[in-house]
Amino acid sequence: MAEWLYEAGVGEERAALVVDDRIVRARILPDDAGPQPGMVAAARLIDRLVARLDDGSEVALDRAPAGTTLGAAIRIEITRATVPEAGRRKPPRGRISDAALRPSPTLRDQLTDAPVRQLRAHEPDALEAAGWSEVLDEAASGDIAFAGGALRLTPTPAMTLFDVDGGAPLDALAVRAALAVAAAIERHAIGGSIGIDFPTLSGRTPRQAVADAIDAHLPPPFERTAVNGFGFLQIVRPRTGPSLPELLRADPIGAAARAALRTIERTPPGASNNVRLPDAVRTRIVQRPGWLDEVVRRTGRMPIFDA
């Protein structure tokens, strides 16, 4: 049975859809992620294709509102969250709306396609038992193993790339890789443009087998090209926010800090309260006093950071 495992963590919400004791989707929503798809907010038009929300954040519009002058009050619905990239952040996207105002949905609000079990810090670690750390390692490193081969996942500003590596026979390797890619796309919430570099395959039949495997195992909606003569296939999926690899790689210190807070929260009351962390991770936590206040509220004690 499919089940969402959900944690309202310190600094982030996290969830995993688990089927047959393994994670098929992993999701993280940091507390500073900004406006999320589904939010309807009041704003002002500050440029032809840019609106500013009341909190000061800017939203890129999908089209210029007809008959609206600069400075006019408008209402917009967020359609894509902020996407981090190396050296910059793509602002959230939105469209003009006349719907009622509504806040950003929480991650918990978004878990609507299966039952949800909320996890508590004093309970056994069901997320870890399902492979949470392994999924995060995949996202951070890009290394994804499958039977007889491996994928290398690389997010770029233009698209997310998968490179396939493995031994002969190449026809069978490519089909197994297609199944692994489809699972990884779903597991890591990868949207937008996706490129897959399969081994070069001779003839139409093995190339079609790869395309058929993608069609059968990647949930719609998506569009794809055929596998070309060089083994390259492109997929385009809806993109409503950053993938898990983009999220973790854009701010690895923040990701490590939130993971450390999870460990601190799950430390049994009788265990040592001393915590040793890399300097940058410790500094990030200390710079967010709200995080420490929440840790104290939940655990009843302040962690002691060893130098």
Secondary structure, DSSP 8 states (H G I E B T S, - for coil): --EEEEEE-SSEEEEEEEETTEEEEEEEEETT----TT-EEEEEEEETTEEEETTS-EEEESS--TT--TT-EEEEEEEE--EEETTEEE--EEEE--S--B----HHHH--SS-EEE--TTS--HHHHTTHHHHHHHHHH-EEEETTEEEEEEE-SS-EEEEEEE-S-HHHHHHHHHHHHHHHHHHTT--EEEEEE-----SHHHHHHHHHHHHHHS-SS-EE----TTSEEEEEE---S--HHHHHHH-HHHHHHHHHHHHHHHS-TTS--EEE--HHHHHHHHT-HHHHHHHHHHHSS--EEE-
